[in-house]
Amino acid sequence: MIVDPSHGIGVRRFVIPMALAGVAAGADGVHIEGHDWPQEALSDGPQALRPAQYAELAIQIRRLAELFGKTISP
């Protein structure tokens, strides 16, 4: 099961908590929109994470996955 909080929620500030909720619920993957300058994106800008946000989310997902005995590919 893959979760897609970027499209499912469509609001940047909710993408991270929903991604983590998906992992906690047992998702095997997470689809996240990212963009260096979301305000300039031709599509999906309001839901795109900035690189620093994505990097922090990846750390949080790895930690959470470990709690459930899962590993995340580098």
NUPA-18449 format. One record per atom (N, C-alpha, C): residue number from 0; residue in three letters; chain; atom name; z, y, x. Coordinates in nm, 3 decimals. Each point is the difference from the previous one (the first is absolute). Layout:
REM residues N
+------+------+-------+------+---------+---------+---------+
: resi : resn : chain : name :      pz :      py :      px :
+------+------+-------+------+---------+---------+---------+
:  NUM :  ALA :     A :   CA :       Z :       Y :       X :
...
+------+------+-------+------+---------+---------+---------+
This chain:
REM residues 74
+------+------+-------+------+---------+---------+---------+
: resi : resn : chain : name :      pz :      py :      px :
+------+------+-------+------+---------+---------+---------+
:    0 :  MET :     A :    N :   0.000 :  -0.117 :   0.085 :
:    0 :  MET :     A :   CA :   0.000 :   0.117 :  -0.085 :
:    0 :  MET :     A :    C :   0.000 :   0.123 :   0.090 :
:    1 :  ILE :     A :    N :  -0.086 :   0.093 :  -0.032 :
:    1 :  ILE :     A :   CA :  -0.010 :   0.127 :   0.072 :
:    1 :  ILE :     A :    C :   0.038 :   0.113 :  -0.098 :
:    2 :  VAL :     A :    N :   0.083 :   0.092 :   0.046 :
:    2 :  VAL :     A :   CA :   0.033 :   0.116 :  -0.083 :
:    2 :  VAL :     A :    C :  -0.076 :   0.122 :   0.052 :
:    3 :  ASP :     A :    N :  -0.031 :   0.090 :  -0.091 :
:    3 :  ASP :     A :   CA :  -0.077 :   0.120 :   0.033 :
:    3 :  ASP :     A :    C :   0.070 :   0.122 :  -0.059 :
:    4 :  PRO :     A :    N :   0.111 :   0.041 :   0.062 :
:    4 :  PRO :     A :   CA :   0.074 :   0.113 :  -0.057 :
:    4 :  PRO :     A :    C :  -0.077 :   0.132 :   0.006 :
:    5 :  SER :     A :    N :  -0.092 :   0.014 :   0.095 :
:    5 :  SER :     A :   CA :  -0.077 :   0.124 :   0.008 :
:    5 :  SER :     A :    C :  -0.079 :   0.023 :  -0.128 :
:    6 :  HIS :     A :    N :  -0.074 :  -0.101 :  -0.043 :
:    6 :  HIS :     A :   CA :  -0.079 :   0.014 :  -0.123 :
:    6 :  HIS :     A :    C :   0.084 :  -0.023 :  -0.125 :
:    7 :  GLY :     A :    N :   0.099 :  -0.088 :   0.011 :
:    7 :  GLY :     A :   CA :   0.083 :  -0.031 :  -0.116 :
:    7 :  GLY :     A :    C :   0.085 :   0.118 :  -0.044 :
:    8 :  ILE :     A :    N :   0.047 :   0.078 :   0.096 :
:    8 :  ILE :     A :   CA :   0.086 :   0.116 :  -0.030 :
:    8 :  ILE :     A :    C :  -0.079 :   0.129 :   0.006 :
:    9 :  GLY :     A :    N :  -0.080 :   0.017 :   0.106 :
:    9 :  GLY :     A :   CA :  -0.086 :   0.118 :   0.011 :
:    9 :  GLY :     A :    C :   0.069 :   0.128 :   0.044 :
:   10 :  VAL :     A :    N :   0.127 :  -0.011 :   0.039 :
:   10 :  VAL :     A :   CA :   0.077 :   0.116 :   0.043 :
:   10 :  VAL :     A :    C :   0.068 :  -0.035 :   0.132 :
:   11 :  ARG :     A :    N :  -0.031 :   0.076 :   0.105 :
:   11 :  ARG :     A :   CA :   0.046 :  -0.029 :   0.136 :
:   11 :  ARG :     A :    C :   0.149 :  -0.029 :   0.008 :
:   12 :  ARG :     A :    N :   0.082 :   0.081 :  -0.063 :
:   12 :  ARG :     A :   CA :   0.146 :  -0.016 :   0.017 :
:   12 :  ARG :     A :    C :   0.055 :  -0.129 :  -0.057 :
:   13 :  PHE :     A :    N :  -0.078 :  -0.068 :  -0.085 :
:   13 :  PHE :     A :   CA :   0.045 :  -0.128 :  -0.056 :
:   13 :  PHE :     A :    C :  -0.061 :  -0.121 :   0.070 :
:   14 :  VAL :     A :    N :  -0.097 :   0.022 :   0.086 :
:   14 :  VAL :     A :   CA :  -0.069 :  -0.113 :   0.064 :
:   14 :  VAL :     A :    C :   0.095 :  -0.083 :   0.086 :
:   15 :  ILE :     A :    N :   0.080 :   0.065 :   0.082 :
:   15 :  ILE :     A :   CA :   0.090 :  -0.073 :   0.090 :
:   15 :  ILE :     A :    C :   0.102 :  -0.083 :  -0.077 :
:   16 :  PRO :     A :    N :   0.073 :   0.057 :  -0.095 :
:   16 :  PRO :     A :   CA :   0.097 :  -0.084 :  -0.071 :
:   16 :  PRO :     A :    C :  -0.066 :  -0.113 :  -0.079 :
:   17 :  MET :     A :    N :  -0.118 :   0.024 :  -0.053 :
:   17 :  MET :     A :   CA :  -0.068 :  -0.106 :  -0.076 :
:   17 :  MET :     A :    C :  -0.053 :  -0.109 :   0.094 :
:   18 :  ALA :     A :    N :  -0.044 :   0.038 :   0.120 :
:   18 :  ALA :     A :   CA :  -0.044 :  -0.100 :   0.097 :
:   18 :  ALA :     A :    C :   0.117 :  -0.091 :   0.038 :
:   19 :  LEU :     A :    N :   0.115 :   0.061 :   0.026 :
:   19 :  LEU :     A :   CA :   0.118 :  -0.078 :   0.034 :
:   19 :  LEU :     A :    C :   0.045 :  -0.088 :  -0.115 :
:   20 :  ALA :     A :    N :  -0.010 :   0.051 :  -0.121 :
:   20 :  ALA :     A :   CA :   0.035 :  -0.081 :  -0.118 :
:   20 :  ALA :     A :    C :  -0.094 :  -0.120 :  -0.012 :
:   21 :  GLY :     A :    N :  -0.128 :   0.022 :   0.029 :
:   21 :  GLY :     A :   CA :  -0.095 :  -0.110 :  -0.004 :
:   21 :  GLY :     A :    C :   0.034 :  -0.109 :   0.100 :
:   22 :  VAL :     A :    N :   0.035 :   0.040 :   0.122 :
:   22 :  VAL :     A :   CA :   0.039 :  -0.097 :   0.103 :
:   22 :  VAL :     A :    C :   0.126 :  -0.074 :  -0.043 :
:   23 :  ALA :     A :    N :   0.097 :   0.074 :  -0.053 :
:   23 :  ALA :     A :   CA :   0.124 :  -0.062 :  -0.046 :
:   23 :  ALA :     A :    C :  -0.025 :  -0.098 :  -0.115 :
:   24 :  ALA :     A :    N :  -0.103 :   0.026 :  -0.079 :
:   24 :  ALA :     A :   CA :  -0.033 :  -0.088 :  -0.112 :
:   24 :  ALA :     A :    C :  -0.081 :  -0.121 :   0.044 :
:   25 :  GLY :     A :    N :  -0.038 :  -0.004 :   0.128 :
:   25 :  GLY :     A :   CA :  -0.068 :  -0.119 :   0.051 :
:   25 :  GLY :     A :    C :  -0.147 :   0.018 :   0.034 :
:   26 :  ALA :     A :    N :  -0.050 :   0.122 :   0.002 :
:   26 :  ALA :     A :   CA :  -0.141 :   0.022 :   0.032 :
:   26 :  ALA :     A :    C :  -0.031 :  -0.052 :   0.140 :
:   27 :  ASP :     A :    N :  -0.119 :  -0.053 :   0.016 :
:   27 :  ASP :     A :   CA :  -0.046 :  -0.049 :   0.129 :
:   27 :  ASP :     A :    C :  -0.077 :   0.106 :   0.077 :
:   28 :  GLY :     A :    N :  -0.031 :   0.111 :  -0.065 :
:   28 :  GLY :     A :   CA :  -0.073 :   0.108 :   0.065 :
:   28 :  GLY :     A :    C :   0.015 :   0.129 :  -0.077 :
:   29 :  VAL :     A :    N :  -0.031 :   0.110 :   0.069 :
:   29 :  VAL :     A :   CA :   0.011 :   0.132 :  -0.061 :
:   29 :  VAL :     A :    C :  -0.126 :   0.079 :   0.037 :
:   30 :  HIS :     A :    N :  -0.063 :   0.059 :  -0.100 :
:   30 :  HIS :     A :   CA :  -0.117 :   0.085 :   0.022 :
:   30 :  HIS :     A :    C :   0.047 :   0.145 :  -0.011 :
:   31 :  ILE :     A :    N :  -0.021 :   0.077 :   0.109 :
:   31 :  ILE :     A :   CA :   0.047 :   0.138 :   0.004 :
:   31 :  ILE :     A :    C :  -0.115 :   0.091 :   0.040 :
:   32 :  GLU :     A :    N :  -0.018 :   0.108 :  -0.073 :
:   32 :  GLU :     A :   CA :  -0.098 :   0.103 :   0.036 :
:   32 :  GLU :     A :    C :   0.061 :   0.087 :   0.110 :
:   33 :  GLY :     A :    N :  -0.080 :   0.038 :   0.097 :
:   33 :  GLY :     A :   CA :   0.046 :   0.088 :   0.106 :
:   33 :  GLY :     A :    C :  -0.107 :   0.102 :   0.035 :
:   34 :  HIS :     A :    N :   0.043 :   0.115 :   0.046 :
:   34 :  HIS :     A :   CA :  -0.095 :   0.105 :   0.037 :
:   34 :  HIS :     A :    C :   0.072 :   0.100 :   0.091 :
:   35 :  ASP :     A :    N :  -0.069 :   0.045 :   0.104 :
:   35 :  ASP :     A :   CA :   0.058 :   0.101 :   0.088 :
:   35 :  ASP :     A :    C :   0.029 :   0.131 :  -0.072 :
:   36 :  TRP :     A :    N :  -0.089 :   0.038 :  -0.090 :
:   36 :  TRP :     A :   CA :   0.014 :   0.124 :  -0.076 :
:   36 :  TRP :     A :    C :  -0.026 :  -0.030 :  -0.148 :
:   37 :  PRO :     A :    N :   0.098 :  -0.055 :  -0.070 :
:   37 :  PRO :     A :   CA :  -0.020 :  -0.039 :  -0.139 :
:   37 :  PRO :     A :    C :  -0.048 :   0.114 :  -0.090 :
:   38 :  GLN :     A :    N :   0.040 :   0.122 :   0.030 :
:   38 :  GLN :     A :   CA :  -0.041 :   0.113 :  -0.083 :
:   38 :  GLN :     A :    C :  -0.150 :   0.025 :   0.011 :
:   39 :  GLU :     A :    N :  -0.064 :  -0.054 :   0.104 :
:   39 :  GLU :     A :   CA :  -0.144 :   0.017 :   0.018 :
:   39 :  GLU :     A :    C :  -0.080 :  -0.125 :  -0.035 :
:   40 :  ALA :     A :    N :   0.069 :  -0.106 :  -0.040 :
:   40 :  ALA :     A :   CA :  -0.068 :  -0.126 :  -0.031 :
:   40 :  ALA :     A :    C :  -0.095 :   0.018 :  -0.118 :
:   41 :  LEU :     A :    N :  -0.115 :  -0.065 :   0.007 :
:   41 :  LEU :     A :   CA :  -0.096 :   0.009 :  -0.109 :
:   41 :  LEU :     A :    C :   0.044 :  -0.082 :  -0.121 :
:   42 :  SER :     A :    N :   0.085 :  -0.099 :   0.024 :
:   42 :  SER :     A :   CA :   0.056 :  -0.076 :  -0.112 :
:   42 :  SER :     A :    C :   0.137 :  -0.053 :   0.041 :
:   43 :  ASP :     A :    N :   0.083 :  -0.024 :  -0.095 :
:   43 :  ASP :     A :   CA :   0.132 :  -0.061 :   0.018 :
:   43 :  ASP :     A :    C :   0.097 :   0.079 :   0.087 :
:   44 :  GLY :     A :    N :  -0.024 :   0.127 :   0.024 :
:   44 :  GLY :     A :   CA :   0.088 :   0.081 :   0.082 :
:   44 :  GLY :     A :    C :   0.144 :   0.006 :  -0.049 :
:   45 :  PRO :     A :    N :   0.023 :   0.020 :  -0.132 :
:   45 :  PRO :     A :   CA :   0.138 :   0.012 :  -0.048 :
:   45 :  PRO :     A :    C :   0.086 :  -0.124 :   0.022 :
:   46 :  GLN :     A :    N :  -0.062 :  -0.114 :   0.023 :
:   46 :  GLN :     A :   CA :   0.077 :  -0.123 :   0.018 :
:   46 :  GLN :     A :    C :  -0.002 :  -0.050 :   0.144 :
:   47 :  ALA :     A :    N :  -0.074 :   0.066 :   0.087 :
:   47 :  ALA :     A :   CA :  -0.015 :  -0.046 :   0.138 :
:   47 :  ALA :     A :    C :   0.120 :   0.040 :   0.085 :
:   48 :  LEU :     A :    N :   0.049 :  -0.095 :   0.078 :
:   48 :  LEU :     A :   CA :   0.107 :   0.030 :   0.094 :
:   48 :  LEU :     A :    C :  -0.057 :   0.060 :   0.126 :
:   49 :  ARG :     A :    N :   0.075 :   0.087 :   0.060 :
:   49 :  ARG :     A :   CA :  -0.036 :   0.055 :   0.131 :
:   49 :  ARG :     A :    C :   0.034 :  -0.105 :   0.106 :
:   50 :  PRO :     A :    N :  -0.061 :   0.005 :   0.118 :
:   50 :  PRO :     A :   CA :   0.025 :  -0.103 :   0.102 :
:   50 :  PRO :     A :    C :   0.149 :  -0.023 :   0.033 :
:   51 :  ALA :     A :    N :   0.077 :   0.105 :   0.011 :
:   51 :  ALA :     A :   CA :   0.143 :  -0.017 :   0.030 :
:   51 :  ALA :     A :    C :   0.072 :  -0.072 :  -0.114 :
:   52 :  GLN :     A :    N :  -0.038 :   0.030 :  -0.123 :
:   52 :  GLN :     A :   CA :   0.061 :  -0.068 :  -0.115 :
:   52 :  GLN :     A :    C :  -0.037 :  -0.148 :   0.000 :
:   53 :  TYR :     A :    N :  -0.126 :  -0.028 :   0.032 :
:   53 :  TYR :     A :   CA :  -0.045 :  -0.140 :   0.005 :
:   53 :  TYR :     A :    C :   0.074 :  -0.076 :   0.110 :
:   54 :  ALA :     A :    N :   0.016 :   0.061 :   0.116 :
:   54 :  ALA :     A :   CA :   0.069 :  -0.065 :   0.111 :
:   54 :  ALA :     A :    C :   0.145 :  -0.032 :  -0.037 :
:   55 :  GLU :     A :    N :   0.067 :   0.094 :  -0.065 :
:   55 :  GLU :     A :   CA :   0.138 :  -0.024 :  -0.044 :
:   55 :  GLU :     A :    C :   0.005 :  -0.109 :  -0.105 :
:   56 :  LEU :     A :    N :  -0.094 :   0.000 :  -0.092 :
:   56 :  LEU :     A :   CA :  -0.004 :  -0.104 :  -0.103 :
:   56 :  LEU :     A :    C :  -0.020 :  -0.138 :   0.063 :
:   57 :  ALA :     A :    N :  -0.086 :  -0.010 :   0.100 :
:   57 :  ALA :     A :   CA :  -0.023 :  -0.128 :   0.066 :
:   57 :  ALA :     A :    C :   0.129 :  -0.054 :   0.061 :
:   58 :  ILE :     A :    N :   0.079 :   0.087 :   0.060 :
:   58 :  ILE :     A :   CA :   0.129 :  -0.042 :   0.056 :
:   58 :  ILE :     A :    C :   0.092 :  -0.051 :  -0.111 :
:   59 :  GLN :     A :    N :   0.006 :   0.075 :  -0.109 :
:   59 :  GLN :     A :   CA :   0.087 :  -0.039 :  -0.111 :
:   59 :  GLN :     A :    C :  -0.044 :  -0.132 :  -0.063 :
:   60 :  ILE :     A :    N :  -0.131 :  -0.019 :  -0.013 :
:   60 :  ILE :     A :   CA :  -0.052 :  -0.125 :  -0.057 :
:   60 :  ILE :     A :    C :   0.036 :  -0.118 :   0.090 :
:   61 :  ARG :     A :    N :  -0.017 :   0.016 :   0.130 :
:   61 :  ARG :     A :   CA :   0.034 :  -0.109 :   0.093 :
:   61 :  ARG :     A :    C :   0.149 :  -0.037 :  -0.012 :
:   62 :  ARG :     A :    N :   0.086 :   0.099 :  -0.006 :
:   62 :  ARG :     A :   CA :   0.143 :  -0.026 :  -0.012 :
:   62 :  ARG :     A :    C :   0.032 :  -0.071 :  -0.131 :
:   63 :  LEU :     A :    N :  -0.059 :   0.047 :  -0.106 :
:   63 :  LEU :     A :   CA :   0.025 :  -0.060 :  -0.131 :
:   63 :  LEU :     A :    C :  -0.053 :  -0.143 :  -0.005 :
:   64 :  ALA :     A :    N :  -0.120 :  -0.021 :   0.053 :
:   64 :  ALA :     A :   CA :  -0.059 :  -0.134 :   0.000 :
:   64 :  ALA :     A :    C :   0.090 :  -0.099 :   0.075 :
:   65 :  GLU :     A :    N :   0.058 :   0.044 :   0.111 :
:   65 :  GLU :     A :   CA :   0.090 :  -0.087 :   0.077 :
:   65 :  GLU :     A :    C :   0.118 :  -0.049 :  -0.083 :
:   66 :  LEU :     A :    N :   0.049 :   0.085 :  -0.090 :
:   66 :  LEU :     A :   CA :   0.110 :  -0.040 :  -0.087 :
:   66 :  LEU :     A :    C :  -0.037 :  -0.118 :  -0.088 :
:   67 :  PHE :     A :    N :  -0.129 :  -0.012 :  -0.030 :
:   67 :  PHE :     A :   CA :  -0.049 :  -0.108 :  -0.086 :
:   67 :  PHE :     A :    C :  -0.064 :  -0.113 :   0.079 :
:   68 :  GLY :     A :    N :   0.018 :   0.004 :   0.133 :
:   68 :  GLY :     A :   CA :  -0.052 :  -0.107 :   0.084 :
:   68 :  GLY :     A :    C :  -0.149 :   0.006 :   0.021 :
:   69 :  LYS :     A :    N :  -0.060 :   0.117 :  -0.021 :
:   69 :  LYS :     A :   CA :  -0.145 :   0.016 :   0.019 :
:   69 :  LYS :     A :    C :  -0.026 :   0.081 :   0.126 :
:   70 :  THR :     A :    N :  -0.120 :  -0.014 :   0.054 :
:   70 :  THR :     A :   CA :  -0.041 :   0.080 :   0.113 :
:   70 :  THR :     A :    C :  -0.125 :   0.078 :  -0.038 :
:   71 :  ILE :     A :    N :  -0.019 :   0.113 :   0.065 :
:   71 :  ILE :     A :   CA :  -0.116 :   0.086 :  -0.024 :
:   71 :  ILE :     A :    C :  -0.085 :  -0.001 :   0.125 :
:   72 :  SER :     A :    N :  -0.128 :  -0.021 :  -0.016 :
:   72 :  SER :     A :   CA :  -0.091 :   0.002 :   0.115 :
:   72 :  SER :     A :    C :   0.001 :   0.138 :   0.065 :
:   73 :  PRO :     A :    N :  -0.007 :   0.003 :   0.134 :
:   73 :  PRO :     A :   CA :  -0.002 :   0.131 :   0.067 :
:   73 :  PRO :     A :    C :  -0.126 :   0.068 :  -0.025 :
+------+------+-------+------+---------+---------+---------+
